[in-house]
Amino acid sequence: MRCISRWSVRRVIVANTLIGIIQELRAKHTLDQLTVVNAPKVHAVRDRQIVHMAVNELVLDDIMDLLPGQQIVADSTVLTRATSKSTNRC
């Protein structure tokens, strides 16, 4: 059996540690980019104009314009609601 020097083992450990750190940093960077892409957006009425903005840009007195199936993404009060009524009766 060949004797492996301590320096060779240390080099392998350091190399593995550096590779692991680099992979973790790249993964964190990628996840941060995905978080920005998937950030919830909302249509809101501000200054009498409908604007498309990120949820964290909402301020007091903004009015959210929600479509069916959309989640209410901030604490709010419902001003009006629209319902669809079926005219077809069996």
N, C-alpha and C positions, 0 to 999 in steps of 0.2 A: 504494500500500500504506500502511496506517495504521501508525504507529509505536506500539508497545506500550511503556508506561513500565516501568521497572525495578520500581517499586513494585507495579504490577499483577501482574507475574510473581512477585514475592516473596510477595504475598498468596495467590496460587494455590498456591505451594509450601507455605506454612505451613498453609493450609486442608487440603491433601491429606495432609500429615504428621499433623495432628491427627485427621483422619478415620481414617487408618490405625491410629493408636495406640488410638483408641476401639474400633475393630473388633477389634483384637488383645486388648484387655482383656476385651471381652464374650465373645470366643471362649474365652479361658482360663477365665473364670468358668463358662461352660457346660460345658466339658470337666471341670472340677473337680467339678461337680454330677453329671455322668454317671459319674465314677469312683466316687463314693460309692454311687450306685445299683447299679453293677455289681460292687461289692466281693464277693468270695466269702464265702459263709456256710456254716456247718457245724452239724450236730446233735452235741452233746457231752454226756457224762455228767459232771456236776460235783455234788459233795455228794449223790450218789445220785438226782439229778434230771436229766432230759433237758432241755437248754436249747438254744435256737437263737441262735447268736452269730456275729459276724464272726471271720474267721480270725485277725486280729491280737489278738483277746482270749483266744486259747488260752494256757493256762499248763501248766507241767509237771504231769503226772499227770492231765490231762483225758483222757477216753476219747472218741474220735470215733466216732459211729455212722454208718457209710457205707452207702449203698444201691447196688445195681448200677448201674454207669455213672458214678458219682461219682468225681472225682479225689481222691487223697490230697493235701491242700493244705498239709501241714506235715511236717517230719521226724517219723517215728513208727515204732513197732514194731507189727506186726500181732499182736493177741492171739488172735483166733479168726476163722474164715472160715466162711461158709455157702455151700453149693453146691446148685444145683437139679438133681435127678436125674430124668431122664425115665423113666417107667415103661412108655411105649409102645415096644415093640420090633417091628421089621418082620420 
